[in-house]
Amino acid sequence: MPDQPKIAIFVDVQNIYYTTRQAYGRQFNYRALWQRISEEGTIVSATAYAIHRGDERQLKFQNALKQIGFDVKLKPFIQRSDGSAKGDWDVGITIDVLEAAKTVDKIVLLSGDGDFDLLLDKVRNDYHVSADVYGVPALTANSLINAASEFYRIEEGLLL
């Protein structure tokens, strides 16, 4: 029996939260995702990238992610003087994916953000690693879907 593929999961938490809420009015089921991916191989790392606002509901959510098996990386929420907000993890996710691609067989990215299309192209072409994407179909950039080895639709089975 061959060795199980080594899998690394990367979750753009804000993107998944807002896209599932906008498309379905529901939350994403991280436990169901973990179960599904663990059937495909060995999860060697799983990181959820979130924004820290310090509210109680958010802390409970982050603890739930940790109990499932995710490492939760937090960045402070920054409110600018003009009223806009800053808090994205694109560069952090990119660096971590490039590092993981050296040692795994598959990258799984949860995001609909088209900015990651070049990253997935690089991972597939330079590291010969499968790069799967989970996203809400109507709210995932076509360029990201096209760059993925496989695109998995977030729908009923992955919602709470």
C-alpha positions as a printed NumPy array, in Angstrom:
array([[  0.   ,   0.   ,   0.   ],
       [  1.551,   3.339,  -1.03 ],
       [  2.151,   6.129,   1.456],
       [ -0.715,   8.516,   1.972],
       [ -0.296,  11.878,   0.192],
       [  0.852,  14.669,   2.518],
       [ -1.596,  17.57 ,   2.509],
       [ -1.306,  21.156,   3.77 ],
       [ -4.467,  23.257,   4.211],
       [ -4.574,  27.06 ,   4.099],
       [ -7.76 ,  28.952,   4.962],
       [ -8.416,  32.606,   4.156],
       [-10.934,  32.845,   7.025],
       [-12.321,  36.295,   6.21 ],
       [-12.904,  35.368,   2.578],
       [-14.666,  32.11 ,   3.444],
       [-16.759,  33.775,   6.151],
       [-18.007,  36.587,   3.924],
       [-18.544,  34.529,   0.761],
       [-20.535,  31.775,   2.486],
       [-22.558,  34.384,   4.352],
       [-23.242,  36.374,   1.168],
       [-24.086,  33.378,  -1.025],
       [-25.947,  31.184,   1.46 ],
       [-26.549,  33.169,   4.646],
       [-24.735,  30.351,   6.464],
       [-21.395,  29.508,   8.011],
       [-18.714,  27.173,   6.715],
       [-18.345,  23.752,   8.355],
       [-14.627,  23.362,   9.091],
       [-15.125,  19.977,  10.76 ],
       [-16.758,  18.567,   7.59 ],
       [-13.88 ,  19.96 ,   5.512],
       [-11.315,  18.314,   7.803],
       [-13.122,  14.988,   7.519],
       [-13.317,  15.22 ,   3.729],
       [ -9.659,  16.143,   3.241],
       [ -8.369,  13.593,   5.767],
       [ -9.924,  10.873,   3.591],
       [ -7.619,  11.97 ,   0.734],
       [ -4.353,  11.686,   2.672],
       [ -2.489,  12.791,   5.779],
       [ -3.016,  16.394,   6.854],
       [  0.489,  17.48 ,   7.874],
       [ -0.416,  21.109,   8.47 ],
       [ -3.561,  23.209,   8.522],
       [ -3.477,  26.938,   9.035],
       [ -6.381,  29.35 ,   9.351],
       [ -5.543,  33.012,   8.793],
       [ -7.856,  35.386,  10.651],
       [ -8.16 ,  38.953,  11.835],
       [ -8.068,  39.587,  15.58 ],
       [-10.784,  41.903,  16.833],
       [-10.856,  40.522,  20.365],
       [-14.59 ,  39.852,  20.621],
       [-15.897,  36.804,  22.514],
       [-17.633,  35.108,  19.553],
       [-14.479,  35.331,  17.498],
       [-12.369,  33.842,  20.298],
       [-14.78 ,  30.879,  20.593],
       [-14.562,  30.349,  16.822],
       [-10.758,  30.427,  16.915],
       [-10.711,  27.919,  19.777],
       [-13.047,  25.637,  17.804],
       [-10.648,  25.767,  14.844],
       [ -7.761,  24.835,  17.138],
       [ -9.721,  21.879,  18.546],
       [-10.306,  20.58 ,  15.007],
       [ -6.565,  20.735,  14.324],
       [ -5.915,  24.128,  12.745],
       [ -3.086,  26.439,  13.687],
       [ -4.719,  29.876,  13.88 ],
       [ -2.632,  32.861,  12.808],
       [ -3.993,  36.248,  13.802],
       [ -3.34 ,  39.713,  12.487],
       [ -4.703,  42.799,  14.234],
       [ -7.687,  44.556,  12.719],
       [ -6.584,  48.046,  11.67 ],
       [ -9.098,  50.857,  11.322],
       [ -7.657,  53.667,   9.219],
       [ -8.344,  57.317,   9.909],
       [-10.351,  57.576,   6.662],
       [-12.755,  54.901,   7.942],
       [-11.442,  52.072,   5.762],
       [-10.1  ,  48.901,   7.325],
       [ -7.023,  46.779,   6.698],
       [ -6.538,  43.181,   7.583],
       [ -5.621,  40.687,   4.922],
       [ -3.271,  37.762,   4.965],
       [ -2.432,  37.409,   1.246],
       [  1.328,  37.785,   1.678],
       [  1.444,  35.554,   4.778],
       [ -0.574,  32.83 ,   3.06 ],
       [  1.647,  33.06 ,  -0.017],
       [  4.871,  32.683,   1.974],
       [  3.492,  29.726,   3.937],
       [  2.178,  27.971,   0.807],
       [  5.555,  28.347,  -0.929],
       [  7.326,  26.874,   2.109],
       [  4.876,  23.97 ,   2.435],
       [  5.018,  23.171,  -1.283],
       [  8.593,  21.943,  -0.777],
       [  7.475,  19.096,   1.505],
       [  3.881,  18.115,   0.645],
       [  2.05 ,  16.424,  -2.201],
       [ -1.023,  18.639,  -2.132],
       [ -1.896,  22.198,  -1.177],
       [ -5.526,  22.934,  -0.336],
       [ -6.484,  26.615,  -0.382],
       [ -9.83 ,  27.895,   0.856],
       [-10.412,  31.264,  -0.754],
       [-12.119,  32.897,  -3.673],
       [ -9.441,  35.568,  -4.048],
       [ -8.053,  35.77 ,  -7.576],
       [ -4.802,  37.21 ,  -6.23 ],
       [ -3.77 ,  33.626,  -5.447],
       [ -3.894,  32.434,  -9.076],
       [ -0.203,  33.131,  -9.725],
       [  0.718,  31.365,  -6.495],
       [ -1.123,  28.207,  -7.535],
       [  0.457,  28.298, -10.992],
       [  3.9  ,  28.502,  -9.389],
       [  3.219,  25.706,  -6.905],
       [  1.936,  23.379,  -9.613],
       [  4.645,  24.195, -12.176],
       [  7.748,  24.663, -10.013],
       [  7.078,  22.204,  -7.181],
       [  4.849,  19.719,  -9.042],
       [  2.362,  19.835,  -6.191],
       [ -1.368,  19.499,  -6.613],
       [ -3.112,  22.775,  -5.704],
       [ -6.803,  22.406,  -4.898],
       [ -9.195,  25.242,  -4.152],
       [-12.418,  25.281,  -2.168],
       [-14.595,  28.305,  -2.839],
       [-18.133,  29.576,  -3.249],
       [-18.672,  29.176,  -7.017],
       [-20.386,  32.516,  -7.692],
       [-17.84 ,  34.423,  -5.577],
       [-14.588,  32.741,  -6.61 ],
       [-12.421,  34.425,  -9.243],
       [-12.344,  32.526, -12.539],
       [ -8.577,  32.978, -12.651],
       [ -8.279,  31.099,  -9.341],
       [-10.584,  28.31 , -10.512],
       [ -8.52 ,  27.98 , -13.704],
       [ -5.222,  27.926, -11.783],
       [ -6.385,  25.143,  -9.434],
       [ -5.618,  21.477, -10.014],
       [ -9.168,  20.854,  -8.784],
       [-11.884,  23.294,  -7.771],
       [-14.337,  22.149,  -5.105],
       [-17.585,  24.005,  -4.729],
       [-18.511,  25.089,  -1.234],
       [-22.143,  24.135,  -1.012],
       [-24.581,  22.155,   1.12 ],
       [-22.259,  19.444,   2.481],
       [-19.769,  22.03 ,   3.741],
       [-22.199,  24.444,   5.383],
       [-23.628,  24.642,   8.89 ]])
